Amino acid sequence: MTTIIIYKSQDGEFERFSCKGHAGYAKFGKDIVCAAVSVLTINTINSLSELAHEEMDIHTDERKGVIDCKFTKRLSKEGTLLMNSFILGLNGIVEDYGKKYLELKFKEV
């Protein structure tokens, strides 16, 4: 299962997000859930950087299936919109494939 945790401040501002694990929907190379989550995650990071010019510290470990993205400054309106779009896409995957393969959590920091 892939677990994604979205961390928000008490004010509701995005602070960071982390992704861990492999979905396990199908064999390696055929796992459409893992591929969808990966595309959404990497596209969101790239969009935050290239389109919204957000500053982030990113840690990855491909073997373990870990991506951790911490925002170094408060997100702009554009960055917030991109994060909300990320969450919308992830919720769609959960609705289509179930919590057995993707768990989306929110934590206040």
Sine and cosine of phi, psi and omega as CSV:
sin_phi,cos_phi,sin_psi,cos_psi,sin_omega,cos_omega
0.00,0.00,0.59,-0.80,0.13,-0.99
-0.99,-0.11,0.72,-0.69,0.07,-1.00
-0.90,-0.45,0.79,-0.61,0.07,-1.00
-0.88,-0.48,0.80,-0.61,0.04,-1.00
-0.90,-0.43,0.81,-0.58,0.07,-1.00
-0.98,-0.21,0.85,-0.53,-0.01,-1.00
-0.98,-0.21,0.78,-0.63,0.03,-1.00
-0.80,-0.60,0.47,-0.88,0.07,-1.00
-0.96,0.27,0.12,-0.99,0.06,-1.00
-0.89,0.47,-0.42,0.91,0.03,-1.00
-1.00,0.10,0.00,1.00,0.01,-1.00
1.00,0.06,0.17,0.99,0.01,-1.00
-0.99,0.12,0.64,-0.77,0.06,-1.00
-0.93,0.37,0.76,-0.66,0.02,-1.00
-0.95,-0.30,-0.67,0.75,-0.02,-1.00
-0.14,-0.99,0.14,-0.99,0.19,-0.98
-0.56,-0.83,0.46,-0.89,0.03,-1.00
-0.71,-0.70,0.59,-0.81,0.04,-1.00
-0.82,-0.57,0.71,-0.70,-0.02,-1.00
-0.58,-0.81,0.70,-0.72,0.13,-0.99
0.99,-0.12,0.18,-0.98,0.04,-1.00
-0.94,-0.35,0.62,-0.79,-0.13,-0.99
-0.87,0.50,-0.67,0.74,-0.02,-1.00
0.98,0.21,0.35,0.94,0.01,-1.00
-0.95,0.31,-0.61,0.80,-0.01,-1.00
-0.49,-0.87,0.03,-1.00,0.01,-1.00
-0.89,0.45,0.40,-0.92,0.04,-1.00
-0.78,0.62,0.73,-0.68,-0.02,-1.00
1.00,0.02,-0.21,0.98,0.00,-1.00
-0.83,-0.55,0.07,1.00,-0.10,-0.99
-0.99,0.10,0.99,-0.12,-0.07,-1.00
-0.94,0.34,-0.47,0.88,0.04,-1.00
-0.93,0.36,-0.73,0.69,0.02,-1.00
-0.88,0.47,-0.66,0.75,0.02,-1.00
-0.89,0.45,-0.68,0.73,0.00,-1.00
-0.90,0.44,-0.70,0.71,0.01,-1.00
-0.90,0.45,-0.67,0.74,0.00,-1.00
-0.89,0.46,-0.71,0.71,0.00,-1.00
-0.89,0.46,-0.73,0.68,0.02,-1.00
-0.86,0.50,-0.70,0.71,-0.05,-1.00
-0.91,0.42,-0.78,0.63,-0.04,-1.00
-0.93,0.37,-0.63,0.78,0.05,-1.00
-0.90,0.43,-0.61,0.79,0.04,-1.00
-0.90,0.43,-0.72,0.70,0.02,-1.00
-0.87,0.49,-0.73,0.68,0.00,-1.00
-0.89,0.46,-0.66,0.75,0.01,-1.00
-0.92,0.39,-0.66,0.75,0.05,-1.00
-0.86,0.52,-0.65,0.76,-0.02,-1.00
-0.97,0.26,-0.80,0.59,-0.15,-0.99
-0.99,0.16,-0.60,0.80,-0.07,-1.00
-1.00,-0.09,-0.64,0.77,-0.05,-1.00
-0.98,-0.20,-0.13,0.99,0.03,-1.00
0.84,0.55,0.64,0.77,0.03,-1.00
-0.99,0.17,0.51,-0.86,0.05,-1.00
-0.98,-0.18,0.76,-0.65,-0.08,-1.00
-0.62,-0.79,0.46,-0.89,0.23,-0.97
-0.96,-0.29,0.82,-0.58,-0.08,-1.00
-0.84,-0.54,0.73,-0.68,0.08,-1.00
-0.84,-0.54,0.74,-0.67,0.03,-1.00
-0.74,-0.68,0.48,-0.88,0.16,-0.99
-0.59,-0.81,1.00,-0.10,-0.11,-0.99
-0.88,0.48,-0.62,0.79,-0.03,-1.00
-0.88,0.48,-0.65,0.76,0.00,-1.00
-1.00,0.03,-0.15,0.99,-0.02,-1.00
0.95,0.32,0.70,0.72,-0.06,-1.00
-0.89,-0.45,0.75,-0.66,0.19,-0.98
-0.70,-0.71,0.81,-0.58,0.05,-1.00
-0.82,-0.58,0.81,-0.59,-0.05,-1.00
-0.82,-0.58,0.91,-0.42,0.00,-1.00
-0.92,-0.40,0.77,-0.64,0.01,-1.00
-0.99,0.12,0.76,-0.65,-0.05,-1.00
-1.00,0.03,-0.24,0.97,0.07,-1.00
-0.67,-0.75,0.27,-0.96,0.07,-1.00
-0.87,0.49,0.70,-0.72,-0.02,-1.00
-0.94,0.34,0.56,-0.83,0.11,-0.99
-0.96,0.28,0.09,-1.00,0.08,-1.00
-0.86,0.51,-0.64,0.77,0.01,-1.00
-0.91,0.41,-0.67,0.74,0.03,-1.00
-0.90,0.45,-0.65,0.76,0.04,-1.00
-0.90,0.44,-0.67,0.74,0.05,-1.00
-0.87,0.49,-0.68,0.74,0.02,-1.00
-0.90,0.43,-0.62,0.79,0.05,-1.00
-0.92,0.39,-0.64,0.77,0.05,-1.00
-0.91,0.42,-0.57,0.82,0.07,-1.00
-0.92,0.40,-0.65,0.76,0.07,-1.00
-0.84,0.54,-0.74,0.67,0.00,-1.00
-0.90,0.44,-0.65,0.76,0.05,-1.00
-0.85,0.53,-0.72,0.69,0.02,-1.00
-0.90,0.44,-0.68,0.73,0.02,-1.00
-0.90,0.44,-0.67,0.74,0.05,-1.00
-0.88,0.48,-0.57,0.82,0.06,-1.00
-0.89,0.45,-0.64,0.77,0.05,-1.00
-0.91,0.41,-0.69,0.73,0.03,-1.00
-0.87,0.49,-0.69,0.72,0.00,-1.00
-0.90,0.43,-0.63,0.78,-0.05,-1.00
-0.98,0.19,-0.57,0.82,-0.13,-0.99
-0.88,-0.47,-0.23,0.97,0.09,-1.00
1.00,-0.04,0.29,-0.96,-0.03,-1.00
-0.96,0.28,-0.11,0.99,0.05,-1.00
-0.91,0.41,-0.46,0.89,-0.08,-1.00
-0.94,-0.35,-0.45,0.89,-0.01,-1.00
-0.62,-0.79,0.81,-0.58,0.07,-1.00
-0.90,-0.43,0.82,-0.57,0.02,-1.00
-0.93,-0.36,0.86,-0.51,-0.03,-1.00
-0.84,-0.54,0.40,-0.92,0.08,-1.00
-0.81,-0.59,0.70,-0.71,0.03,-1.00
-0.76,-0.65,0.63,-0.78,0.08,-1.00
-1.00,-0.05,0.73,-0.68,0.01,-1.00
-0.87,-0.49,0.00,0.00,0.00,0.00
